[in-house]
Amino acid sequence: MATVQLFRLLWFVALKPCVSTLSLEHPLDPLSPKEINRIRSQKKMPSSNGYHQAGGPSLPWWSFEVVQRHMRSLWIYWSWLPPPLTFEELFQASLLTQQYPQFIDSILKRGLNISEVSCLPLPVGWFGEVVMRRQVKITCFYRNGTINIYVRPINGITVALDLELMNVAYYAGRFSSPMPKVEGTEYHDTPVKSGPTFPNTTSSKLSIQGNVIEWGIWKFHLGFNPRAGVIISTASICDEKEKRYRRVLYRGHVSETLVPCMDPTTDWYFRTLWIRVNLVLEKPQIAFSPSLIVQPTPSLSMPGLLPRAICLFERYSGDVAWRHTEIGVPGKVIRRGEPEVSLVARMIATVGNYDYILDWDFKQSGSSTVKPSSIRTQLGLTGVLEMKATPYTSMNQAKEDIYGTFVAENTVAVNHDHYVTYYLDLDVDGEANSFMKSTLETRRATIFPHPPSPRRSYWTAKNKVLEREADARIRLGSEPAELSVVNINKKTNVGNPVGYRLVTVQPAYSLLSGDDPPQIRVAYTKYQVCVTAYNKSERWAGGFYADRSHGDDGLAVWTRSYWMKALQ
């Protein structure tokens, strides 16, 4: 047996330019259901009686390191802010609302059938309250002939439900708007035809060993977190000359997703939603792709496995990775090129009426001698529209701001934003990284050798390593500039620092006023790029407890510090 293992190892080394340690266990692997159940059993174990004075300070929390099967004292951060919502609480809140007598009475007065009503709970956020309870507000819809519930909202009813006491804390029925029509709202009349399938072949460059993925020159760890969703860790590229992997990204994931609605009325003002991936996790429908099993949030129930929650597939976009036609060689026309092929790690999260398609796209392209690599985060947004009922049948009837766009009779689509913030902990060829801003400056062509040039101007790049976190808050598009993360201690063959450039898409930032409570909580949305010195606790842009935060934790607070010491 030992001889066979040694032979296989030597054969593997001979073929691979970068040697990998093949192991199905990895320190960054998510907890398994067995490990989570072990934590649950440890917390429920009987212990000696203790004493805690009523009204005194909260007792400290402790946790167990269950993987190594021994106790380890860890201080758990304690906050007065409420913890995240759970599936069970949201489900119970919906049921309690539909059983509340005043709510039933309001529905019947509107001439609606209570059995055709669907209710969904929404987080309430913070709007200056001094004393806060764990609450949700309930929004309801009327089906009665359609499964597209979001196009038939029941306006004029406010229900606030206390999750600690599990009862209705506040109820108000104020007015009734005409119910939007059912006709034309269905989206499943025509069966969806299956697309083409491309079975995996033995020529695929994809290798999966546990949670470690290898594809071409790339190697990375693929994990999952109930708050972040897909987590990419230890992403590295193979240096064929040095026969080793060189690190690019230590960890990357979605940090926060915010959807503020631009309607200040009673039914809508609080809809500045912090979205958690653990609300609904969908299965990506990619027939030919290998897939990984993930552990969704256990909430209050027993943990379980969700198959096909993350899928990996090679994407052939039809684009050109690179090409060139050379006609400068006498008697020859030389054409070379490669199609663009990328490896995609995809997860789909359904949050209410929206479906977020979250892709991590790994690319390798270039000529046979130059293989530039890139990682791209890509967000796709689909689903169905959520509407607001209005008494108007045409925009010509409205004399005031309707906070959206008329899309049908008695139906308005409310204006809103989607902010998705990514956390990227870069380790470009090592940990000693710096953030470089290259400003493009126009210069006069005054210093030239003789004879003088007819040109009057040119542009050049002025590189500056930023030393303050406050300076590294970037509003894209305000000036021509390029952003890079470099390792100034490592040089290329021609002397440039080794680095990766940040390539951005269309810039967008929050237009809310600075004194608006939702903007206070998410002050960082005034900038599209923020850079901080490394701190393992600073992963969530909205703070650890984001939903009802007062804005005293999170990315905006962290970037107020003066020196970026860890980057120097």
C-alpha positions in Angstrom: 0.0 0.0 0.0 2.8 2.4 0.9 4.5 1.7 -2.4 1.4 2.5 -4.4 0.9 5.8 -2.5 4.5 6.8 -3.1 4.2 6.0 -6.8 1.1 8.0 -7.1 2.7 11.0 -5.4 5.8 11.0 -7.6 3.6 10.7 -10.7 1.5 13.6 -9.5 4.6 15.8 -8.9 5.9 15.0 -12.4 2.8 16.3 -14.2 1.8 19.3 -12.1 3.9 22.5 -12.3 2.6 23.5 -8.8 2.3 20.8 -6.2 -0.9 20.6 -4.1 -1.5 18.9 -0.8 -4.5 16.7 -1.4 -6.7 16.6 1.7 -10.4 16.5 2.2 -10.2 18.5 5.4 -9.3 22.2 5.5 -9.2 24.7 8.4 -11.5 27.1 6.5 -14.2 24.5 5.8 -17.7 25.4 7.1 -19.0 23.6 10.2 -20.7 20.3 9.4 -24.2 19.4 10.8 -22.5 17.0 13.2 -20.3 19.8 14.6 -23.2 22.2 14.9 -25.2 19.6 16.8 -22.2 19.1 19.1 -22.3 22.8 19.9 -26.0 22.6 20.6 -25.6 19.6 22.9 -22.8 21.4 24.8 -24.9 24.5 25.3 -27.8 22.4 26.6 -25.7 20.3 29.0 -26.8 20.5 32.7 -24.5 22.4 35.0 -24.3 23.5 38.6 -26.8 26.2 39.7 -25.6 29.7 39.4 -26.8 33.1 40.7 -27.4 36.2 38.7 -28.9 39.3 40.3 -32.0 40.6 38.4 -31.2 43.8 36.6 -27.5 43.3 36.8 -25.0 43.2 33.9 -25.4 40.5 31.4 -23.4 37.4 32.0 -20.5 36.7 29.6 -20.9 34.1 26.9 -18.5 31.3 26.2 -18.1 28.9 23.3 -16.5 25.6 22.6 -14.0 24.7 19.9 -15.8 21.5 18.9 -13.5 20.5 16.0 -10.6 19.7 18.3 -13.0 18.3 21.0 -11.7 20.5 23.8 -12.9 23.6 25.6 -11.5 26.9 24.7 -12.4 30.1 26.5 -13.6 32.7 23.9 -15.2 36.0 24.8 -18.3 36.6 22.6 -19.0 40.2 21.7 -22.1 41.4 23.6 -24.3 44.1 22.3 -27.7 45.6 23.1 -28.6 45.4 19.5 -30.9 42.6 18.5 -29.5 39.4 16.8 -30.5 38.5 13.2 -34.0 37.2 12.5 -34.6 33.4 12.1 -36.8 31.4 9.8 -39.0 30.3 12.7 -39.6 33.8 13.9 -40.5 35.1 10.5 -42.8 32.2 9.9 -44.5 32.6 13.3 -44.9 36.4 12.8 -46.7 35.8 9.5 -49.1 33.3 11.1 -49.9 35.5 14.1 -50.7 38.4 11.9 -53.3 36.5 9.9 -54.9 35.3 13.2 -55.1 38.7 14.8 -58.8 39.8 15.1 -58.4 43.4 14.1 -56.4 42.4 11.0 -59.1 39.9 10.0 -61.8 42.5 10.5 -59.9 45.0 8.3 -59.5 42.4 5.6 -63.3 41.5 5.6 -64.2 45.2 5.5 -62.3 45.5 2.3 -64.3 42.7 0.8 -61.3 40.3 0.7 -61.0 36.6 1.4 -58.7 36.1 4.4 -57.7 32.6 3.0 -56.3 34.4 -0.1 -54.0 36.7 1.9 -50.2 36.2 2.2 -48.2 38.1 4.7 -44.4 38.7 4.9 -42.4 40.2 7.8 -39.8 42.9 7.2 -37.1 44.3 9.4 -37.9 47.7 10.8 -34.4 49.4 11.0 -33.7 52.3 13.3 -35.3 55.7 13.2 -34.1 57.5 16.3 -35.8 55.3 18.9 -34.1 55.3 22.3 -35.7 52.0 23.5 -36.0 49.3 20.9 -37.6 45.9 20.9 -37.0 43.0 18.5 -39.8 43.8 16.0 -40.8 43.2 12.5 -43.4 45.0 10.4 -45.8 43.0 8.3 -46.8 43.6 4.7 -49.6 41.7 3.1 -50.7 40.8 -0.4 -53.9 39.4 -2.0 -53.5 36.4 -4.2 -57.0 35.5 -5.4 -56.2 34.3 -8.9 -52.4 34.9 -9.2 -49.3 33.5 -7.6 -47.5 36.8 -8.4 -48.4 38.1 -5.0 -46.2 41.2 -5.1 -48.3 42.9 -7.7 -51.4 43.0 -5.4 -50.4 44.7 -2.2 -52.9 45.5 0.6 -52.1 49.1 1.5 -53.2 51.1 4.6 -52.5 48.5 7.3 -49.6 48.7 9.7 -48.8 45.7 11.9 -45.7 45.7 14.2 -45.0 42.4 15.9 -42.8 41.9 18.9 -40.6 38.8 18.3 -39.7 38.4 22.0 -43.3 38.2 23.2 -44.6 36.9 19.9 -47.6 39.2 19.9 -48.9 42.2 18.0 -47.3 45.4 19.5 -49.0 47.9 17.3 -51.9 47.8 14.8 -53.4 50.5 12.6 -55.9 50.3 9.7 -56.0 53.7 8.0 -57.2 53.6 4.4 -57.9 51.3 1.5 -56.6 51.6 -2.0 -58.1 49.9 -5.1 -56.7 46.4 -5.6 -54.6 46.1 -8.8 -56.0 43.8 -11.4 -55.2 40.1 -11.7 -55.1 40.1 -15.5 -51.6 40.0 -17.0 -49.8 39.2 -13.7 -49.0 35.5 -14.1 -45.5 34.5 -15.0 -45.8 30.7 -15.2 -48.4 30.2 -18.0 -45.8 29.0 -20.5 -43.6 26.1 -19.4 -39.9 26.9 -19.3 -38.0 25.0 -21.9 -34.9 23.3 -20.9 -31.7 24.8 -22.3 -28.8 23.0 -23.8 -26.7 20.8 -21.5 -23.0 20.3 -21.8 -21.9 17.2 -19.9 -18.5 17.3 -18.2 -15.8 15.6 -20.1 -12.5 14.1 -19.1 -10.7 17.1 -20.7 -12.1 19.5 -18.1 -9.5 21.5 -16.2 -11.6 21.4 -13.0 -10.6 19.5 -9.9 -12.5 19.4 -6.6 -10.9 18.0 -3.5 -13.3 18.6 -0.6 -13.8 22.4 -0.7 -10.5 23.1 -2.5 -10.9 23.9 -6.2 -8.2 23.8 -8.9 -8.8 25.1 -12.4 -6.0 25.9 -14.8 -3.6 28.2 -13.0 -6.1 28.9 -10.2 -6.5 27.3 -6.8 -8.9 28.4 -4.1 -11.1 27.3 -1.2 -14.8 27.5 -1.6 -16.9 27.9 1.6 -20.2 29.1 2.8 -21.5 31.4 5.6 -25.2 32.0 6.4 -24.6 35.7 6.4 -22.2 36.1 3.5 -23.2 33.2 1.2 -20.3 32.0 -0.9 -16.8 32.7 0.6 -13.7 32.5 -1.6 -10.5 31.9 0.4 -6.8 31.5 -0.3 -7.2 32.2 -4.0 -3.8 31.7 -5.6 -2.2 31.4 -9.1 0.4 28.9 -10.2 3.8 30.3 -11.1 5.1 27.7 -13.5 8.6 29.1 -13.4 8.9 28.9 -9.6 6.7 25.8 -9.4 4.6 27.3 -6.5 1.3 29.0 -5.9 1.4 32.7 -5.3 -1.5 34.2 -3.2 -3.9 36.8 -4.6 -6.9 36.9 -2.3 -7.0 35.6 1.3 -10.8 35.9 1.7 -13.6 37.5 -0.2 -17.4 37.5 0.2 -20.5 39.7 0.1 -20.4 42.0 3.2 -23.7 43.7 3.1 -26.7 44.1 0.8 -28.9 47.1 1.3 -32.2 48.0 -0.5 -33.6 51.4 0.6 -36.9 52.4 -0.9 -37.5 56.0 -1.8 -41.0 56.3 -0.3 -41.3 58.2 3.0 -44.9 57.3 3.6 -46.1 55.3 6.6 -46.4 52.0 4.7 -43.0 52.3 3.1 -40.5 54.5 5.0 -39.0 51.7 7.1 -38.2 49.6 4.0 -34.5 50.2 4.0 -33.8 46.5 4.1 -30.6 44.8 5.2 -30.6 41.5 3.2 -29.3 38.3 4.7 -28.5 35.4 2.4 -30.0 33.1 5.0 -33.6 34.3 4.2 -33.9 31.9 1.2 -31.2 30.0 -0.5 -32.0 28.7 -3.9 -30.5 25.9 -6.0 -28.8 27.2 -9.2 -30.2 25.3 -12.2 -27.0 24.5 -14.1 -27.5 20.9 -15.3 -24.0 20.1 -16.3 -22.1 21.6 -13.4 -20.6 19.9 -10.4 -22.1 21.3 -7.2 -21.3 21.5 -3.6 -23.4 20.8 -0.5 -23.6 23.7 2.0 -24.9 24.0 5.5 -27.5 26.7 5.7 -28.1 28.6 8.9 -29.4 26.3 11.6 -31.6 29.1 13.2 -33.6 27.4 16.0 -34.2 24.2 14.1 -31.9 21.2 13.5 -29.2 21.8 10.9 -29.4 20.1 7.5 -27.7 19.9 4.2 -28.8 21.7 1.1 -27.5 20.0 -2.1 -26.7 21.9 -5.3 -26.7 25.3 -3.4 -23.4 26.3 -5.0 -22.4 25.3 -8.5 -19.2 25.4 -10.4 -19.1 25.6 -14.2 -16.9 26.7 -17.1 -18.5 29.5 -19.0 -17.8 30.0 -22.7 -19.1 33.5 -23.3 -18.3 33.8 -27.0 -16.0 36.7 -26.2 -12.4 36.9 -27.2 -9.8 36.5 -24.5 -7.2 37.9 -26.8 -6.4 37.9 -30.5 -4.0 39.5 -33.0 -3.6 39.6 -36.8 0.0 40.4 -37.9 0.6 41.5 -41.5 4.0 43.0 -40.9 5.9 39.8 -41.8 6.6 39.8 -45.5 4.6 37.1 -47.4 2.6 36.0 -44.3 -0.7 36.8 -42.5 -0.4 35.5 -38.9 -3.6 35.1 -36.9 -3.6 34.0 -33.3 -6.3 34.1 -30.6 -8.1 32.3 -27.8 -11.8 32.2 -26.8 -12.6 33.5 -23.3 -13.3 30.7 -20.9 -13.8 31.3 -17.1 -14.6 29.3 -14.1 -17.7 30.5 -12.3 -18.8 29.8 -8.7 -22.5 30.7 -8.5 -25.1 30.9 -5.8 -28.7 32.2 -6.1 -30.4 33.8 -3.1 -34.1 34.6 -3.3 -35.0 37.6 -1.0 -38.7 38.4 -1.3 -39.5 39.4 -4.9 -35.8 39.5 -6.0 -33.5 36.8 -7.0 -29.8 37.6 -6.6 -27.4 35.7 -8.9 -24.0 35.9 -7.2 -21.0 34.9 -9.4 -17.3 34.7 -8.7 -15.6 34.6 -12.1 -12.0 33.3 -12.4 -10.3 34.1 -15.7 -7.0 33.2 -17.2 -6.2 34.6 -20.7 -3.4 35.8 -22.8 -0.8 34.5 -25.2 1.1 31.3 -24.7 3.9 33.2 -22.8 1.8 35.7 -20.9 -1.2 34.5 -18.8 -2.7 37.4 -17.0 -5.3 36.4 -14.4 -8.3 38.1 -12.9 -11.1 37.6 -10.4 -14.4 39.2 -11.2 -17.4 39.6 -8.9 -20.6 39.7 -10.9 -24.2 40.4 -9.6 -27.3 39.5 -11.6 -30.7 40.7 -10.4 -33.9 39.2 -11.5 -37.3 38.1 -10.1 -40.6 40.0 -10.1 -41.6 43.6 -9.4 -43.1 44.6 -6.0 -45.8 47.2 -6.4 -47.6 49.9 -4.4 -51.3 50.3 -4.8 -52.6 53.8 -5.6 -56.1 55.3 -6.2 -54.9 56.7 -9.5 -55.3 54.9 -12.8 -53.0 57.3 -14.8 -50.0 59.4 -13.9 -52.0 62.4 -15.2 -54.2 62.2 -12.1 -51.4 62.4 -9.6 -50.8 65.9 -8.3 -48.2 64.9 -5.7 -45.0 62.8 -5.8 -45.9 59.1 -6.2 -42.3 58.0 -5.3 -42.1 55.8 -8.4 -43.3 55.0 -11.9 -46.8 54.1 -13.0 -46.6 50.6 -14.6 -50.3 49.7 -14.7 -53.7 51.0 -13.5 -53.6 51.6 -9.7 -50.1 50.3 -9.6 -46.8 52.1 -8.9 -43.3 50.6 -8.9 -41.5 52.4 -6.1 -38.0 53.9 -6.7 -35.3 52.1 -4.8 -31.6 51.3 -4.7 -29.5 48.1 -4.5 -26.2 48.4 -2.7 -24.0 45.2 -2.6 -20.8 45.7 -0.7 -18.0 43.1 -1.1 -15.3 42.4 1.4 -11.9 41.7 -0.2 -9.0 40.8 2.0 -6.1 40.8 -0.6 -2.8 39.1 0.0 -1.1 39.9 -3.3 2.1 37.8 -3.3 2.2 38.1 0.5 0.6 40.0 3.4 2.6 43.3 3.1 0.2 45.0 0.7 -0.4 48.7 0.0 -3.2 50.6 -1.7 -2.0 52.7 -4.7 -3.9 55.4 -6.4 -2.6 56.3 -9.9 -4.0 59.7 -10.9 -4.0 60.6 -14.6 -2.7 64.1 -15.0 -2.5 66.4 -18.0 1.0 67.9 -18.6 2.3 70.5 -21.0 4.8 69.2 -23.5 7.5 71.8 -22.6 10.5 69.6 -21.9 11.5 67.9 -25.1 14.8 67.2 -26.8 15.6 69.1 -30.0 14.0 69.4 -32.5 10.9 70.6 -30.5 7.7 68.5 -30.8 4.5 69.9 -32.3 2.5 68.3 -29.4 1.3 70.7 -26.7 0.1 68.2 -24.0 0.1 64.6 -22.9 -1.2 62.7 -19.9 0.9 60.7 -17.4 0.1 58.6 -14.3 1.2 59.9 -10.9 1.4 57.0 -8.5 0.8 57.5 -4.8 0.6 55.0 -2.0 -2.2 56.1 0.4 -1.3 56.2 4.0 -4.5 57.3 5.7 -7.8 55.3 5.7 -9.7 58.6 5.3 -7.8 59.2 2.0 -8.7 55.7 0.8 -12.4 56.4 0.7 -12.9 56.8 -3.0 -15.8 58.2 -5.0 -15.4 56.7 -8.4 -15.6 59.0 -11.4 -14.7 62.2 -9.5 -11.3 62.2 -11.2 -9.5 60.0 -13.8 -7.6 57.5 -11.7 -6.6 53.8 -11.5 -6.7 51.9 -8.2 -4.3 49.0 -7.4 -3.3 46.8 -4.5 0.4 46.2 -4.7 3.2 44.5 -2.8 6.0 47.0 -2.9 8.4 44.4 -1.5 8.0 42.2 -4.6 9.0 43.3 -8.1 8.4 42.0 -11.6 11.3 41.3 -14.0 11.2 44.9 -15.2 11.0 46.5 -11.7 7.3 47.2 -11.3 5.7 46.3 -8.0 3.6 43.1 -8.1 -0.1 44.0 -7.9 -3.7 43.6 -9.0 -5.7 46.5 -10.4 -9.3 47.2 -9.3 -11.4 47.5 -12.4 -14.8 49.0 -11.6 -18.1 49.3 -13.4 -20.5 52.3 -13.5 -20.1 54.2 -10.3 -23.1 54.8 -8.0 -23.4 56.2 -4.5 -26.2 57.1 -2.1 -28.1 60.3 -2.7 -29.8 60.3 0.7 -29.1 63.2 3.1 -26.6 62.7 5.8 -29.1 63.2 8.6 -31.6 60.6 7.3 -31.5 57.6 9.8 -31.0 55.0 7.0 -28.0 57.0 5.7 -26.6 57.3 9.2 -26.6 53.5 9.4 -24.9 53.1 6.0 -22.7 56.3 5.8 -20.2 54.3 3.8 -22.5 54.2 0.8 -21.3 57.7 -0.1 -18.2 56.1 -1.4 -17.8 53.1 -3.7 -14.3 52.0 -2.5 -13.1 52.0 1.1 -9.8 50.6 2.3 -8.9 49.8 5.9 -6.0 48.3 7.7 -6.5 44.6 8.4 -8.7 43.8 11.4 -10.2 40.3 11.6 -13.4 41.7 13.2 -14.0 44.2 10.5 -15.8 42.1 7.9 -19.4 43.4 7.9 -19.7 46.9 6.3 -22.9 47.7 8.3 -21.4 46.5 11.6 -21.9 43.2 13.4 -25.5 43.9 14.2 -26.6 45.9 11.1 -30.4 46.0 11.0 -31.0 48.3 14.0 -27.6 49.9 14.2 -27.2 53.6 15.1 -24.3 54.0 12.8 -21.7 53.7 15.5 -20.2 50.5 14.1 -19.2 49.6 10.5 -17.1 50.7 7.6 -17.8 54.4 8.0 -16.5 54.4 11.5 -13.5 52.3 10.7 -12.3 54.6 7.9 -12.2 57.6 10.2 -8.9 56.4 11.8 -5.9 58.4 10.7 -3.1 55.9 9.8 -3.3 52.8 7.7 -0.4 51.3 9.7 -1.0 47.7 8.6 -0.5 48.6 5.0 2.8 50.3 5.4 
